């Protein structure tokens, strides 16, 4: 298992390097000069040129990227051009709310999707199966911002729940109320794909020979479904959940902006809008590290669900 984890970490490094390179190059095409933003509107041309030299913007792109990588390896993400605070401090303030939103979303969306998919597989061909699949397709088709707007207008507008900002940590009553609408918005597009994949995988698993043998031995249908069927059916579901969490990291940008949630996604949008390049690069790197960490966790869940996978890769 240790060799398996080490192997995954090694192959994740080129991916992270590629993300940093793409993020660096994309920010170069933004029609804004960071030196001008840092100098302010009243600065002279000489002042702007001096700041460009100080920031290293007069160097070739490959040299700028090399210096940026060197700072990243030293855990120095630079300073925000707007607030003049360290980027690591800015990210530390927003990382917690984003993690809270992800956990709140997954806590209800993933179990509900697995439950609906299992129920649809057990009632294959019935009206329950068709209803769950119809709702799942609708959930996949509806954009996340439309659901958010509906919740803001009908639930938040009625004064039932707060819909702007974060009123406290997740374990407080005020924080729990403020996270309900963002978590429902972000998780609503997560349930459908999980339910559909669980149903498909469960149908294949329940038709396997070892499941029929378990039923022939007189084991109850519920135990066969949960003990013999669901665990083996969860392997492709775990894959999908890992990929969908990457989608949630992107969807959190929209959700956090709509609900004024002080997370990394909203911070990244504000940094790009205000041409705060060091902060934007730091946010992109954190989102990439989060996605790679989720994929590593998915691989570990593989090995737990099917020990042959970890043994084969070791």
N, C-alpha and C positions, 0 to 999 in steps of 0.2 A: 504493500500500500504506500509506503514511504517513497519508493522509487516511482510509483505511478504519479504521486503528487509532484515530485521533483520534475518528472517529465512534462507534466502539464504546465508547470511554472516556466520551464525553459522555452516551450513553444509559444507561450503567451507573450514573451518579451518582444519578438518581432512584430506582433500585432499591436502592442502598445506603442512601439517605435513608429509604426506606420500611421497610427492615429495621431500621434504628436506631429508628425511631418505634414499630414493632410490638414490638420487644424492650423498649423503654422502658415502653410501656403495659402489657405483660404482667407486668413486674416490679412494677408499681404495685398489681396485684391480689393479690400474695402477702400472706397474712395475717400479716405481720411488719413491725414498725416498724424501719427501719434505724437510727434514732437510739437506740432501746432496745438494739439489738445492739451498737452502737458504744459506748454508755455503760457497758454491763455490768449484771449482775443487781443489784448493790448500789447503783446510782446512784439519786439522789432524783428526784422528778418535775421539780423545777426544773432539775436537771442535764440531764435528757432534753430538756426544752424548749429549753434553751440550745444543746444540740447540734443540735436540729432547725433552729433559726434559723441556726446556723453552716453547716450543710449545705444550707440553702436549701429545706428540706422544707416550710416554712410558706408558700412561694410557690405560685401557681397552677401547674397541670401544664404549661401552654404555656410559662410562664416557666422552669420547671425544665428542660424539654426544650431550650429555646433556650440556656440556660447550658451544658447538656451538649454541644450541637452546637458551641458556641464553644470549649469545651475540646478537643473532638475535632479541630477545625480547627487548633488549636495543638499537636496531638499530645500532649495532656495527658489521659490516661485516668483520672486520679485515683489514689487510694491504696486498697489493700485494707483493708477494715474488720477483718479477722482478723489478718493478718500485719503490717499497717501499712507494707508495702512498696509501691512504685509498681506499678500494674497492668501497665505496659509491661515491667517487670522480671519479673513473674510470668509474663507471656505469653512472654517471650523464653526462659524456662527450659523451657516446655512445647511451644513451637512446633517445635523441632527433632525431638523424638521423634514428634510427629504426622506431620511430613513424612517421616521415616524409615519410618513404618508405611505411609503412602500409597504411597511409592516401592516398598517391598518387596512390597506387594500388587499394584500394577500391573505390576511386573516379570515376574511369572509368570502373572497372571490374564489380562491383555489379550492377550499373544501366544498363550496356550493357547486362549482363546476364538476368536480369529481362525483359528488352525490347525484346530481342530475344526470350525468352520463351513465353512471351505474344503474340508476333507476330506469333510464331509457333502454339500456341493454337488457335488463331483466323483463321489461314489458315490450319487447321488440315487436313492432307491427301494430301496437295498440294505439289508441288515441293519446295516451300519455306520452308514448314515444314520439308521435308526430307533433304534439304540442311543444315538447321540450326542444325538439330540433328546429321548429319554427321560431321559437323564442331565441334559440342560439344563433340562428342565421340573422335574425333581426339585430341581435346584440353586436354581431361582427360588422354589420353593414352601417350601423348608426355611428357617426363621428363623435368623438369624445367631447368636443366643444358644444355640440347640440344638446347632449345630455346635461352638461354643466349649465347651459343657459336655461334649460327647463327647470332644473332644480333651484337655480338662483331666483327665477321669476316666481315659481309656485310655492317653494318651501321657504327660501330665504326672504322673499318679498312679503310673505305672510307673517314673518316674524317668528316662525317656529324654531328655526336654527340659525346661528350666525353663518355668514357666507363671505366675510371679508377678514383676512388676517388670521393670525394664530394667537389665541387668548391665553395660552399656557402650555405646559408639557402634556404629553399624552396621558399620563397617569392622574392628572387633575380633572375635575368635572368640567371646568371651562374649556380646557384643551380638548377633552373628549368630544364636547359639543361642536367645537369649531372644526374638527377634522372629519366629522361625519359626511358632510356634503362633498368635500374633495375626494374622500376615500370611495364613496359611492360612484362618483363621476368616473374616476380612474379605473375602478374595478369592474364597472358595468361592461366594458369592452373586453374584459379578461375572462368572464364566465363562459361566454359562448364557445370560443375555441377549445377551452379545456373540456367542456361538456361533450363536444363533438368528437374530440380525440379519445376521451375516456370511453364513450359509447362504442366507437369503432374497435378500439383495442380490446374492450371487454367481450364484444361479440366474437372476435377471433379466439380469445382465450377460452371462453365458455364452450366453444366447439372443439377444443383440443381433446385428445384421447385421455389424458390424465384426469381431466375434469369429469368426463363420462365414467371413468373408473371409480372416482371418488363418490359419485352419485350412486353407482351400482353397489357400493359398500354400505349404503344406507345413511350416509352423512347428510345432514339437513341442507336444504337448498341455500339458506342464508349463509351457513358456514362455508359451503363450497364457493359461493360468490365472493365472500370477504377474505377467506384464508387462502384458497387455491387460485381464484380468478383475479382478484383485484391487485394483489401484490405483483403478479407477473404482468398484468395489464398496465401497471403504472410506469413501466420503463419508457415507452414512447411519450406518455403524459408528462413525465419529468422533463424530457427533452423539450416539449412544447412550452412548459412552464418557464424553463430557463430562457428560451427565445422570447417569450412574451414579457418576461421581466425586463429584457432589453428594450422591448417596445414601450413598457411602462416608463422607463427612464426618459424616453423621448416624449411620451405623452404627459409626463409630469411637468415638462416645460409649459405646455398649454394649460394644464390644470392649475399649476402654481400661479401662472399669470392671471388666469380668470378669477381665482379666489384670493389673490394677493397673499399667497402662502409663501413665507420667507425661506424658500428652499434654494437648492443649487440651480435648478432649471430657471427659476425667475431671475436669479442673480446673473446667470449666463446671458439671458436676453437683455437685461439692463446693461451688462458690460459691453455687449456687441453694439447695442444702440448708442451708447455713449463713447464708443471707440476706446474702451479701457482694455487694451490688448493683453496686458499681463493677467488681469483678472479673467478675461475670456479664455485664455489659454489654460489657466489653472482649472477653470470649471470644466472645460473639455477633457482635460486629463483625468479629473476626478470621476466624471461620468464614464470614461473608458475603463478606468481601474475598477469601478463598480460593476460594469458589464463583464469584465474578465473574471472578477471574483465570483459572480453568480455562476458563470460557466464552470469554474473550478468546483463550486459546491454541487453543481449538477453531476459532474463526473464522480464525486464522492458518493452521491446518492445512488448512482449507477452501481458502484461497487457494493453498496449495502443491499440494494434490491436483488442484485445478481452477482454473487462473489466471483463467478467465473470471469467477469469482465476485468476486475482488478487484477486477478491472477494472470490472465492472458496478457495484459499490458505490462505487467511487471517483468 
